[in-house]
Amino acid sequence: MPQPEWEALEREVRDLAQRVAALEQHTGLIPSAQAVASVPESSPDHPLAGMPAILPIVGRALLGLAGAYLLRALTEAGSLSAVAGTAAGIVYALVWLAWAARRPAAERLKSAFGSLTAVLVLAPLVWEATARLRAISPSVAALVLLVFAVYGMAISWRRNQLVVSTLATLATLGTGAALLLATHDVLPFSFLFLALAAACEASACLDHRLSERWLVALAADLAVLLATWLVTNPRGLPLGYATIPQDWLLAAQFGLLTVYLSSTIVRTLLRGFSFTTFETLQCAVAFAVGLSGALRMAPPVPEVLPAGVMLVCAAACYLVAFLMLEQPGASIRNFYTYSTFGILLALGGSRILLSGAEAGWAWSALAIGCIWAGGWWGRFTLEVHGGIYLLLALVASGAFQEAASLLLGVGLWPGERQVALWSGLAAAAASYALAAHYGRADGEAGWWKMPVFRLAVAAGFVWLAAGIAAGALTGVYHGIFGAGATHSYCATLRTAVLAGLSLLLAWAAQRWNRAELSRLIYPAMFLGAYRLVAEDLHQADKGALFLSLLFYGAVLMALPRVKRSAA
């Protein structure tokens, strides 16, 4: 069945209505004005039909630009001085921005075009007055751009006209970046971006977040990073760039850190908001750019200054995380973010101040303290941090590498890092003793149910103990048979240590119900097998190979029996 042609039917009805209206007018039934009004302007046949509503708005914007060009013409003709013309243009742009912000919320298009007119007036004006006419200095240009952006934020607040603040901010960022590159004067525009970042963060703290917040942060990061590179690169400040005093650069570096730390503290602690991805990443970037830049300055800033800042911030993060945020109802995301920043800052600050061995001792002390405090107050996260401190301490001091050389390599006793080896063993033993004392007995629970940190601490202790045992046995061997004795039997002794370690772990795990020790049995056997294939099979003395195979095979046979008897 054919469908009716609705458009044709609509046209016929419209024509009929117009004819009836014309007849009524001709007969005098209705006045002519009412007949004219009977044909709506929205009708396709109306003379104004199809005229877009945007045209008057565009026309108003063009009139605004015309006013700007009139001011420029007066300035070029000498009727206004360059300074007066520039000042008049700035005021003119601010007036247009204020008009855009006063539009009702329903007139978003008018607000957008009014803001765009203000931007098109101000940005070329400031550029030309600074880069070409030299009517204003880069510092004054940066101040004008800052006033323009902050003014846009302020006047857009009441009616929530985000388009006004967004366009003003983007214009400030773009013009500031262009002038930085054109004038080669980095500091004024670096402080412009920092001040703009402070304004955006203040707005965010009052729960009036701006969509361009991340772009402002990126501009501030890059500006401070560029200033730091210009001062610290080996070739010195490039030709044509304005001098960058180190005091001002240091103020910019710490200013970047202060802005985003203050904002994060206010939002997460005072206002109760959760960390956002932006805030987490930006805080990390601010620490990296600000503190690493300060360390690279020449003459160097005393290392104690950035390191002290990092350690103070680390202590503050730990206190906030475990005293304020590990409470019912607190944001779990904030807790983990603050505690993670705490351990990273503690590691970074202590590593700046201390050498590898000294940092290893400090981290060993932190490991013991964290595991004890975490166990005493029931703070599992603190215990995990203790395990991380311990493993990093073993690597930084060289104890881990020395044990690997004695156990898996061809290291001779005594090795190069005896103090680190024994101090690492003591720290690992104390840490594991505390972890085992405060940890519950896991029995035969799966490894995924067992605290990973306890397994890692146990592995560190067993690794160092096995390395010292292998080193001591090979040292006794060479002490008895002389330094020139064949090394084939040293390989056998190292393999025997790994195999015997498996038996010892099996017995201890069952005897004291330590699930983490039972999980280390098969890694020890795997390392023993690795030694057999990679080292023992290639020894010249086949008697040593016979002993290695005999001992390893005997342990494989005895291991199940030891586990059953211990049970």
SEVO-80342 format. One line per field, with one value per residue (C-alpha): y, x, z; residue number from 1; residue in one letter. Coordinates in steps of 0.05 Angstrom, whole numbers. Last residue first. Layout:
<nodes>
y <- [Y,...]
x <- [X,...]
z <- [Z,...]
num <- [NUM,...]
residu <- [A,...]
</nodes>
This chain:
<nodes>
y <- [-681,-681,-755,-742,-682,-719,-779,-736,-703,-767,-790,-722,-712,-777,-756,-689,-722,-776,-729,-680,-735,-765,-696,-686,-753,-732,-679,-634,-597,-585,-627,-591,-520,-508,-574,-590,-516,-510,-572,-542,-477,-518,-554,-488,-461,-526,-518,-444,-452,-497,-439,-392,-443,-442,-496,-497,-569,-577,-516,-530,-601,-582,-522,-564,-616,-562,-529,-595,-594,-521,-532,-596,-559,-508,-564,-599,-535,-526,-599,-579,-519,-560,-544,-485,-446,-503,-569,-552,-477,-487,-533,-489,-430,-472,-491,-419,-390,-442,-429,-354,-359,-406,-358,-299,-334,-362,-292,-260,-316,-310,-235,-248,-301,-255,-198,-242,-251,-321,-331,-334,-386,-433,-448,-509,-480,-405,-392,-319,-267,-227,-274,-297,-226,-207,-266,-253,-181,-200,-254,-207,-152,-200,-231,-162,-143,-207,-196,-121,-131,-186,-149,-167,-241,-285,-336,-343,-329,-380,-369,-396,-395,-350,-302,-300,-285,-227,-200,-200,-169,-112,-58,-31,-101,-123,-56,-59,-127,-100,-36,-74,-122,-64,-32,-96,-92,-21,-43,-97,-48,-90,-42,-88,-124,-60,-27,-87,-95,-20,-15,-76,-51,20,-5,-46,16,56,1,-5,70,69,14,50,120,165,233,224,152,174,224,176,117,160,195,129,99,158,169,98,111,174,139,77,117,165,106,75,139,143,113,69,95,83,155,196,161,111,151,221,200,162,220,269,226,222,297,309,259,291,362,339,307,371,413,363,359,429,466,456,514,494,467,393,378,433,403,335,367,408,365,298,323,361,300,255,307,313,238,230,294,275,205,234,228,225,287,299,375,384,321,303,371,414,368,359,433,448,394,420,492,478,432,482,538,495,495,567,592,553,587,655,641,614,679,666,714,729,684,711,662,596,591,541,488,435,442,467,536,523,455,484,538,485,440,499,517,445,431,497,484,413,437,488,433,387,441,457,424,469,443,486,443,499,462,459,535,541,491,532,596,563,536,606,631,576,590,664,647,608,666,716,667,646,709,684,738,695,628,656,700,640,602,662,672,599,593,660,644,576,607,660,609,562,616,641,572,552,600,575,635,660,633,663,731,701,653,705,755,703,692,766,785,730,754,825,802,761,821,865,815,810,886,931,978,934,947,878,824,858,904,857,795,833,860,794,758,814,827,757,733,785,766,692,708,745,688,636,677,690,615,598,641,594,606,680,726,765,726,748,822,815,786,842,893,858,862,937,947,912,952,1018,998,981,1046,1085,1050,1059,1131,1151,1200,1179,1150,1080,1086,1112,1056,1005,1032,1028,957,938,971,932,868,883,899,831,798,832,808,737,740,770,713,656,654,625,656,598,637,712,722,672,615,563,581,600,671,648,668,688,752,779,765,798,861,860,864,806,794,849,808,815,798,737,716,725,684,629,629,626,568,530,540,513,452,438,444,395,345,349,337,280,240,185,114,67,0]
x <- [1097,1173,1174,1131,1172,1237,1212,1192,1262,1303,1300,1315,1369,1403,1401,1435,1489,1506,1504,1551,1596,1603,1617,1673,1702,1696,1751,1750,1686,1635,1579,1586,1576,1515,1478,1492,1488,1419,1396,1417,1381,1318,1325,1328,1268,1232,1242,1227,1151,1160,1196,1137,1088,1122,1091,1150,1173,1141,1174,1239,1245,1230,1276,1333,1324,1323,1384,1422,1411,1434,1494,1512,1513,1561,1605,1607,1628,1684,1703,1718,1759,1824,1872,1920,1898,1916,1884,1861,1849,1823,1769,1755,1744,1698,1658,1654,1633,1578,1552,1555,1516,1464,1454,1447,1395,1357,1350,1328,1279,1248,1238,1207,1160,1140,1128,1083,1034,1006,938,966,1017,961,948,982,996,990,1013,997,1050,1076,1132,1148,1155,1197,1243,1246,1268,1320,1349,1349,1384,1436,1448,1456,1506,1545,1546,1557,1617,1644,1638,1700,1697,1731,1722,1725,1671,1662,1588,1523,1532,1592,1577,1503,1519,1563,1508,1457,1505,1523,1500,1448,1420,1412,1383,1333,1309,1303,1267,1216,1203,1194,1145,1104,1104,1078,1022,1003,992,974,1003,1059,1068,1072,1117,1165,1165,1175,1232,1269,1263,1282,1345,1362,1347,1398,1450,1438,1441,1510,1533,1507,1528,1484,1451,1418,1399,1365,1321,1302,1285,1245,1210,1189,1167,1124,1095,1069,1039,1004,976,955,917,886,859,831,791,773,708,740,811,877,875,895,948,976,973,982,1041,1074,1064,1093,1154,1165,1155,1209,1254,1243,1255,1318,1344,1329,1368,1421,1448,1475,1455,1509,1548,1521,1450,1438,1411,1359,1334,1326,1285,1237,1228,1223,1181,1134,1128,1108,1058,1031,1021,982,942,923,902,856,867,802,768,763,765,819,860,853,838,880,940,938,934,991,1035,1018,1036,1095,1130,1125,1147,1207,1232,1212,1247,1310,1308,1301,1361,1400,1392,1369,1402,1362,1374,1410,1467,1451,1462,1518,1547,1546,1470,1453,1423,1385,1364,1334,1296,1269,1246,1213,1176,1159,1128,1089,1061,1042,1006,967,947,924,879,847,781,774,753,708,710,741,807,801,796,858,892,875,900,965,975,965,1018,1066,1052,1066,1127,1155,1134,1176,1235,1245,1265,1284,1237,1206,1206,1177,1130,1100,1092,1058,1011,990,981,945,899,883,867,821,786,775,753,699,677,669,611,592,545,581,651,659,680,736,765,766,799,851,867,870,909,960,966,979,1031,1068,1068,1095,1152,1165,1173,1121,1124,1176,1141,1153,1157,1122,1070,1058,1047,1005,959,956,932,885,837,829,820,767,730,734,704,646,638,634,588,541,540,527,464,423,470,454,508,548,612,614,606,663,708,690,707,773,791,777,819,878,868,867,932,965,943,968,1036,1044,1023,954,939,1004,973,996,961,897,897,909,851,806,831,806,738,732,745,686,643,663,640,572,565,582,527,478,494,488,412,416,371,330,264,272,228,176,161,198,152,189,167,96,41,-17,20,7,-67,-67,-36,-88,-147,-196,-266,-256,-276,-207,-173,-215,-200,-125,-127,-164,-112,-54,-86,-96,-24,-2,-48,-21,51,38,7,67,113,72,70,23,52,33,0]
z <- [1199,1204,1185,1123,1099,1110,1072,1012,1010,1018,946,917,969,948,875,891,933,883,823,857,882,813,783,833,813,741,751,690,709,654,683,750,723,678,685,758,778,746,782,848,830,816,882,919,880,899,974,978,983,1044,1079,1067,1097,1164,1209,1257,1246,1178,1147,1185,1158,1086,1090,1116,1062,1008,1038,1032,957,952,997,960,894,924,951,884,849,900,885,813,836,836,892,880,941,987,1005,1076,1069,999,1025,1086,1040,995,1056,1082,1015,1006,1077,1067,1003,1035,1093,1045,1002,1062,1093,1028,1013,1082,1072,1004,1031,1088,1038,997,1054,1044,1012,941,964,981,1054,1082,1149,1147,1218,1233,1225,1284,1304,1233,1208,1269,1259,1185,1196,1248,1203,1142,1182,1209,1140,1110,1163,1148,1073,1075,1121,1077,1012,973,984,1037,1008,933,883,827,812,838,914,926,869,886,959,938,892,948,998,951,998,949,933,1005,1024,967,992,1063,1046,1005,1062,1110,1062,1064,1140,1137,1090,1141,1197,1258,1309,1333,1267,1226,1277,1278,1202,1193,1243,1216,1145,1164,1197,1135,1093,1132,1126,1051,1043,1076,1028,967,987,1029,1022,954,970,1034,998,942,987,1036,978,946,1013,1031,961,965,1034,1009,948,986,1038,987,949,1012,1025,1098,1124,1176,1191,1156,1129,1190,1230,1179,1115,1144,1186,1129,1081,1131,1142,1066,1059,1111,1076,1008,1033,1069,1005,966,1018,1041,971,977,914,862,833,785,786,776,845,840,775,807,862,820,758,794,853,806,761,819,843,772,764,828,818,746,766,818,892,932,959,1034,1032,1084,1072,998,967,1014,1014,938,925,972,941,872,884,929,879,823,870,891,820,806,869,849,782,815,859,799,761,689,641,578,519,457,456,490,566,581,537,593,605,674,662,598,623,687,648,600,658,693,629,613,681,681,611,630,693,652,603,660,689,621,641,701,769,812,875,917,915,840,836,879,834,772,805,827,756,729,777,755,682,691,732,674,628,667,674,602,564,495,467,412,448,512,472,437,502,535,477,476,552,559,501,530,597,568,524,583,631,584,561,633,644,713,722,784,767,697,725,767,716,661,708,725,651,633,695,679,607,630,681,628,581,637,649,574,571,540,480,447,381,351,406,464,434,376,420,471,416,378,442,468,411,385,457,472,408,427,495,461,411,466,511,452,437,510,512,556,615,613,584,637,623,551,570,620,565,519,572,586,512,511,574,540,476,514,550,484,453,512,511,436,441,416,359,327,264,283,351,321,270,325,365,304,292,361,348,283,322,366,306,277,342,337,265,286,338,288,240,290,288,219,165,139,134,132,70,96,49,91,148,212,204,213,162,205,223,154,161,229,199,142,189,193,162,110,50,19,86,95,23,34,99,64,9,59,96,30,11,79,73,3,27,84,36,-9,50,76,12,34,36,-20,0]
num <- [567,566,565,564,563,562,561,560,559,558,557,556,555,554,553,552,551,550,549,548,547,546,545,544,543,542,541,540,539,538,537,536,535,534,533,532,531,530,529,528,527,526,525,524,523,522,521,520,519,518,517,516,515,514,513,512,511,510,509,508,507,506,505,504,503,502,501,500,499,498,497,496,495,494,493,492,491,490,489,488,487,486,485,484,483,482,481,480,479,478,477,476,475,474,473,472,471,470,469,468,467,466,465,464,463,462,461,460,459,458,457,456,455,454,453,452,451,450,449,448,447,446,445,444,443,442,441,440,439,438,437,436,435,434,433,432,431,430,429,428,427,426,425,424,423,422,421,420,419,418,417,416,415,414,413,412,411,410,409,408,407,406,405,404,403,402,401,400,399,398,397,396,395,394,393,392,391,390,389,388,387,386,385,384,383,382,381,380,379,378,377,376,375,374,373,372,371,370,369,368,367,366,365,364,363,362,361,360,359,358,357,356,355,354,353,352,351,350,349,348,347,346,345,344,343,342,341,340,339,338,337,336,335,334,333,332,331,330,329,328,327,326,325,324,323,322,321,320,319,318,317,316,315,314,313,312,311,310,309,308,307,306,305,304,303,302,301,300,299,298,297,296,295,294,293,292,291,290,289,288,287,286,285,284,283,282,281,280,279,278,277,276,275,274,273,272,271,270,269,268,267,266,265,264,263,262,261,260,259,258,257,256,255,254,253,252,251,250,249,248,247,246,245,244,243,242,241,240,239,238,237,236,235,234,233,232,231,230,229,228,227,226,225,224,223,222,221,220,219,218,217,216,215,214,213,212,211,210,209,208,207,206,205,204,203,202,201,200,199,198,197,196,195,194,193,192,191,190,189,188,187,186,185,184,183,182,181,180,179,178,177,176,175,174,173,172,171,170,169,168,167,166,165,164,163,162,161,160,159,158,157,156,155,154,153,152,151,150,149,148,147,146,145,144,143,142,141,140,139,138,137,136,135,134,133,132,131,130,129,128,127,126,125,124,123,122,121,120,119,118,117,116,115,114,113,112,111,110,109,108,107,106,105,104,103,102,101,100,99,98,97,96,95,94,93,92,91,90,89,88,87,86,85,84,83,82,81,80,79,78,77,76,75,74,73,72,71,70,69,68,67,66,65,64,63,62,61,60,59,58,57,56,55,54,53,52,51,50,49,48,47,46,45,44,43,42,41,40,39,38,37,36,35,34,33,32,31,30,29,28,27,26,25,24,23,22,21,20,19,18,17,16,15,14,13,12,11,10,9,8,7,6,5,4,3,2,1]
residu <- [A,A,S,R,K,V,R,P,L,A,M,L,V,A,G,Y,F,L,L,S,L,F,L,A,G,K,D,A,Q,H,L,D,E,A,V,L,R,Y,A,G,L,F,M,A,P,Y,I,L,R,S,L,E,A,R,N,W,R,Q,A,A,W,A,L,L,L,S,L,G,A,L,V,A,T,R,L,T,A,C,Y,S,H,T,A,G,A,G,F,I,G,H,Y,V,G,T,L,A,G,A,A,I,G,A,A,L,W,V,F,G,A,A,V,A,L,R,F,V,P,M,K,W,W,G,A,E,G,D,A,R,G,Y,H,A,A,L,A,Y,S,A,A,A,A,A,L,G,S,W,L,A,V,Q,R,E,G,P,W,L,G,V,G,L,L,L,S,A,A,E,Q,F,A,G,S,A,V,L,A,L,L,L,Y,I,G,G,H,V,E,L,T,F,R,G,W,W,G,G,A,W,I,C,G,I,A,L,A,S,W,A,W,G,A,E,A,G,S,L,L,I,R,S,G,G,L,A,L,L,I,G,F,T,S,Y,T,Y,F,N,R,I,S,A,G,P,Q,E,L,M,L,F,A,V,L,Y,C,A,A,A,C,V,L,M,V,G,A,P,L,V,E,P,V,P,P,A,M,R,L,A,G,S,L,G,V,A,F,A,V,A,C,Q,L,T,E,F,T,T,F,S,F,G,R,L,L,T,R,V,I,T,S,S,L,Y,V,T,L,L,G,F,Q,A,A,L,L,W,D,Q,P,I,T,A,Y,G,L,P,L,G,R,P,N,T,V,L,W,T,A,L,L,V,A,L,D,A,A,L,A,V,L,W,R,E,S,L,R,H,D,L,C,A,S,A,E,C,A,A,A,L,A,L,F,L,F,S,F,P,L,V,D,H,T,A,L,L,L,A,A,G,T,G,L,T,A,L,T,A,L,T,S,V,V,L,Q,N,R,R,W,S,I,A,M,G,Y,V,A,F,V,L,L,V,L,A,A,V,S,P,S,I,A,R,L,R,A,T,A,E,W,V,L,P,A,L,V,L,V,A,T,L,S,G,F,A,S,K,L,R,E,A,A,P,R,R,A,A,W,A,L,W,V,L,A,Y,V,I,G,A,A,T,G,A,V,A,S,L,S,G,A,E,T,L,A,R,L,L,Y,A,G,A,L,G,L,L,A,R,G,V,I,P,L,I,A,P,M,G,A,L,P,H,D,P,S,S,E,P,V,S,A,V,A,Q,A,S,P,I,L,G,T,H,Q,E,L,A,A,V,R,Q,A,L,D,R,V,E,R,E,L,A,E,W,E,P,Q,P,M]
</nodes>
